[in-house]
Amino acid sequence: MANSKASRNVSYIKPAEAPFIKRLKEQVGFQEGPTVDTKREELPKNEDGDGIHERDDEKPQVVVIQPGDLTQEEAESILDKLQSDDEFEESDQKISFSRPEIGRASCRERV
């Protein structure tokens, strides 16, 4: 039983590359890809922290086909309004739920 715990720990030691492979990689300009440890690295954090459309090139593209379609300025004003509404909703108000009266009356009628 004690031996089974030791066999659970699996590790991998990458062997050294042969000299001719190193020369080939240098001639070609090969760069190593991601490794197993890459997923443990910390990603850069955003200033806002919300992760929504951080840069201008990541924003959706606005295309106006017909008159009356939503323009980029109108879309930005709506986004600003939505963001200000989100800030308002984050208040410390207590939310309470109650059963609707209609449901109680319909249960009594069935009996």
C-alpha positions as CSV (number, residue, x, y, z in Angstrom):
1,M,0.0,0.0,0.0
2,A,2.8,2.5,0.8
3,N,4.3,1.7,-2.6
4,S,1.1,2.8,-4.4
5,K,1.4,6.4,-3.0
6,A,4.9,6.7,-4.4
7,S,3.8,5.6,-7.9
8,R,1.2,8.4,-8.0
9,N,3.8,11.1,-8.2
10,V,4.7,11.3,-11.8
11,S,7.5,13.6,-13.0
12,Y,9.2,14.2,-16.3
13,I,12.7,15.3,-16.9
14,K,13.4,16.6,-20.3
15,P,16.5,15.2,-21.8
16,A,19.2,17.4,-23.3
17,E,18.9,18.1,-27.0
18,A,21.5,16.7,-29.4
19,P,24.0,19.2,-30.7
20,F,22.9,18.8,-34.3
21,I,19.3,19.6,-33.4
22,K,20.4,22.7,-31.6
23,R,22.3,23.9,-34.7
24,L,19.2,23.2,-36.9
25,K,16.9,25.1,-34.6
26,E,19.3,28.1,-34.6
27,Q,19.6,28.1,-38.4
28,V,15.9,28.0,-38.9
29,G,15.1,30.4,-36.0
30,F,12.9,28.0,-34.1
31,Q,11.3,29.3,-30.9
32,E,10.1,27.0,-28.2
33,G,6.3,26.9,-27.8
34,P,4.3,26.9,-24.6
35,T,5.3,24.4,-21.9
36,V,3.4,22.7,-19.1
37,D,4.4,25.5,-16.8
38,T,3.0,28.2,-19.1
39,K,-0.5,27.7,-17.7
40,R,0.8,28.6,-14.2
41,E,2.0,32.0,-15.3
42,E,0.1,35.1,-14.1
43,L,-1.7,36.9,-16.9
44,P,-1.6,40.7,-17.0
45,K,-4.5,42.3,-15.2
46,N,-6.7,45.0,-16.7
47,E,-7.0,48.4,-15.0
48,D,-10.8,48.1,-14.8
49,G,-10.9,44.4,-14.1
50,D,-14.1,43.9,-15.9
51,G,-12.5,42.4,-19.1
52,I,-15.1,43.9,-21.5
53,H,-13.7,45.6,-24.6
54,E,-10.4,46.8,-23.2
55,R,-8.9,48.2,-26.3
56,D,-10.4,50.1,-29.2
57,D,-9.5,47.4,-31.8
58,E,-11.4,44.8,-29.7
59,K,-14.7,46.8,-29.8
60,P,-17.4,45.6,-32.2
61,Q,-17.4,47.3,-35.6
62,V,-20.5,49.5,-36.3
63,V,-21.9,49.3,-39.8
64,V,-24.7,51.7,-40.8
65,I,-26.6,50.3,-43.8
66,Q,-29.9,52.2,-43.8
67,P,-30.9,55.6,-42.3
68,G,-32.1,55.1,-38.8
69,D,-29.6,52.4,-37.9
70,L,-27.6,52.7,-34.7
71,T,-24.5,54.8,-35.2
72,Q,-21.2,54.5,-33.3
73,E,-21.9,57.6,-31.2
74,E,-25.4,56.3,-30.3
75,A,-23.9,52.9,-29.3
76,E,-21.3,54.5,-27.1
77,S,-23.9,56.6,-25.4
78,I,-26.0,53.5,-24.7
79,L,-22.9,51.7,-23.4
80,D,-22.1,54.6,-21.1
81,K,-25.7,54.6,-19.8
82,L,-25.6,50.9,-19.2
83,Q,-22.3,51.1,-17.3
84,S,-23.7,53.9,-15.1
85,D,-26.9,51.8,-14.4
86,D,-24.7,48.9,-13.4
87,E,-23.0,51.1,-10.8
88,F,-26.3,52.1,-9.4
89,E,-27.5,48.5,-9.1
90,E,-24.6,47.5,-6.9
91,S,-26.1,49.2,-3.9
92,D,-26.5,47.4,-0.6
93,Q,-30.2,47.0,-0.8
94,K,-31.8,43.9,0.6
95,I,-33.7,41.8,-1.9
96,S,-36.7,39.9,-0.7
97,F,-38.8,37.4,-2.6
98,S,-42.4,36.4,-1.9
99,R,-44.8,34.0,-3.5
100,P,-47.4,35.4,-5.8
101,E,-51.0,35.6,-4.5
102,I,-52.3,34.0,-7.7
103,G,-50.5,30.8,-7.1
104,R,-52.0,30.4,-3.6
105,A,-55.5,31.0,-4.8
106,S,-55.2,28.5,-7.6
107,C,-54.1,25.8,-5.2
108,R,-57.2,26.4,-3.0
109,E,-59.5,26.0,-6.0
110,R,-58.1,22.6,-6.9
111,V,-58.9,21.2,-3.5
